[in-house]
């Protein structure tokens, strides 16, 4: 009934997947906690970032993990432009407007992805895609372990920024005392 050869891999698989989901949720939470914006375009932005990694691999042969700094910088720039150029201009301080604008941005992003990438499933093949590591009785895919480590490192860096830097103090101050 209770077989460790099934429980341990299941728990490790859940932890590795859950860490990535937690990092995504951390972004949503930070946006809502500081700016009080429910960002419907968050998932679509993540999708665009993943397609960017896929495109860099397909066009230039760049390893997905080496493409991350480029994609993060590009998505930061896109997010800045969307915030300054569209969301701020359309919101006029009203939460309803922000909801509609981010929903609209999400729809536009998703349809642009459909236009350029179609609705076919895409995969990225690397030399280490099928590499597994044994942890106790479990075999875990190397890309999953890298993603798990990256999610933990990303969350730790974000926690450090929020708790120990001037920028973090400013973020906490804005979240606590938002000017009307």
Secondary structure, 3 states (H helix, E strand, C coil): CCCHHHHHHHHHHHHHHHHHHHHHHHHHHHHHHHHCCCCCCHHHHHHHHHHHHHHHHHHHCCCHHHHHHHHHHHHHHHHHHHHHHHHHHHHCCCHHHHHHHHHHHHHHHHHHHHHHHCCCCCCCCCCCCCCEEEECCEEEEHHHHHHHHHHHHHHHHHHHHHHHCHHHHHHHHHHHCCCC
